Amino acid sequence: MQMTVIGCGYVGLVTATCFAEMGNRVCCVDSNAKRVDALQHGVAPIFEPGIEPMIQTNQRAGRLTFSTELDTACARSEVIFIAVGTPPAADGAADISQVLAVAARLAACLEQPTVVVCKSTSPVGTACRVQSILDQHCQRRGLSWRHTVVSNPEFLKEGAAIDDFMRPDRIVLGCEDPHAEAVMRSLYEPFVRNHDRILSMSRRAAEMTKYAANTFLAARISYINEIASLCEQLGVDVEQVRKGIGSDQRIGHHFIYAGCGYGGSCFPKDIRALLHMADEQGMQLPILEAVEQRNQLQKTWPLRMLQRELGSLYGRTLAIWGLAFKPGTDDIRDAPSLVLLDALLAGGAQVRAFDPAASDNIAQRYPEAVKKGQLQLFQDPYAVLNNADALVLLTEWKQFRQPDFHLVAQRLRTPLLIDGRNQYDPQAMADLGLRHVGVGRQVAPPASPVLREVV
Ligand SMILES: NC(=O)c1ccc[n+]([C@@H]2O[C@H](COP(=O)([O-])OP(=O)(O)OC[C@H]3O[C@@H](n4cnc5c(N)ncnc54)[C@H](O)[C@@H]3O)[C@@H](O)[C@H]2O)c1
């Protein structure tokens, strides 16, 4: 199929590349000329495991192209995906101006009936608004045909995006037109070969499904974080509780890991957007308000622990492992690292940090601190430890699971490990001479000097 994807970000790029991989001819359009130029040279503007070689293979095969020319790309397309950003507006609403601007451009340039797919996460009613923008234009021009708008929200996870797209749990199609539904089903058929995972529903239900899914996952995280904070007070290990509840099949083990809060481009903004949607209906959503509040508090957990353990942080040197909002991505939007960095830099601490992918984005966000040398970004995780008063783990990249703890203990000035992702065993860390502070966990007593010698 000949298709266009508008937006070469995390979602658009993965969508375009995966459809090309299945044999479709895809043009991916972006208004950011620098982004498009890099892509035309086979360079991915985002960090996503496996994306770059896949882009290059499909480019060489002539199935995947990149352009800034929306009109030319769309003219020949049977299906057009809109995958532009829907960032939060000042009042918390999802700002859908990019989606509407694209719809207006499409209305002006499309010369044949086309299936237009809203992939961006957008409030209930957005696909219908896009439909009416397109309809109005066709009516003004006296055309006898109309375009069809489908809502097809995306559920991929950054860091595992290709796998998620290639092997989706489900594909949600908000579609009220049999022809458009048939086109969409045939497009997705190669991704659901072993059993049908396509769920058809109304466009408004599809839009709501995306928000309900993300906010539900966020609620699970905030719930376990709340339980963890009570565990901290009561002397209970939340890891034992996590296993205890996760083995109940009705609960399951996913998304019940206590930590220093969720971030990213989706959960925080989608909660705010849903709260705003409710507000517009004169309603309150107290559960979601609490989810958001708990997360704000949770993001301050690393700072609170540092202050509890070290007192004033002014003039202290602190080491950080992990800056991305989650492993496998360079995305720092709403990341817990930003809350900690803001506080440490404002409070006069020195920060030495390492992240396998997100350092450039952090450097762009804190140019002054980097210039002054107050924030130093390293290529080597062990280099950050020198003369540091604590190591704070914020992102659970795999390489941090079994680091050289002896080197960690040796290099830190103060052997303090603030484990914001509960990656380490408190007693094992104590035996190595490290004071381990986990989320909802108890600090283990230090090993006896004899045992320390053995270790
Ligand atoms: N990132 C995720 O993990 C994820 C997952 C599921 C859904 N979503 C949703 O998908 C949407 C896109 O998210 P993202 O993370 O890919 O955003 P992004 O910011 O990474 O990418 C958006 C791209 O759209 C481009 N763009 C904006 N206006 C344009 C226009 N008029 N013409 C052409 N290009 C234009 C931007 O330059 C940018 O490259 C959002 O609604 C988001 O909520 C994101």
The ligand as a Gaussian input file, in Angstrom:
#p B3LYP/6-31G(d) Opt

LIG

0 1
 N        6.304000       8.460000      22.698000
 C        5.543000       7.438000      23.045000
 O        5.973000       6.498000      23.719000
 C        4.086000       7.387000      22.620000
 C        3.385000       6.186000      22.724000
 C        2.065000       6.150000      22.322000
 C        1.445000       7.319000      21.846000
 N        2.142000       8.472000      21.790000
 C        1.465000       9.667000      21.246000
 O        1.858000       9.799000      19.877000
 C        1.965000      11.185000      19.528000
 C        3.360000      11.489000      19.019000
 O        4.258000      11.267000      20.084000
 P        5.835000      11.263000      19.857000
 O        6.454000      10.859000      21.140000
 O        6.148000      10.507000      18.621000
 O        6.077000      12.828000      19.583000
 P        7.408000      13.521000      19.064000
 O        7.397000      14.890000      19.647000
 O        8.575000      12.634000      19.275000
 O        7.195000      13.616000      17.468000
 C        6.253000      14.445000      16.863000
 C        6.830000      14.876000      15.505000
 O        5.818000      15.571000      14.787000
 C        6.435000      16.602000      14.035000
 N        5.432000      17.595000      13.616000
 C        4.756000      18.480000      14.383000
 N        3.918000      19.214000      13.599000
 C        4.072000      18.770000      12.336000
 C        3.489000      19.133000      11.076000
 N        2.579000      20.102000      10.996000
 N        3.893000      18.469000       9.981000
 C        4.821000      17.497000      10.046000
 N        5.399000      17.108000      11.209000
 C        5.037000      17.744000      12.339000
 C        7.478000      17.143000      14.993000
 O        8.494000      17.872000      14.321000
 C        8.009000      15.836000      15.631000
 O        9.114000      15.328000      14.915000
 C        1.559000      11.942000      20.780000
 O        0.191000      12.233000      20.727000
 C        1.842000      10.973000      21.906000
 O        1.054000      11.206000      23.037000
 C        3.451000       8.533000      22.143000

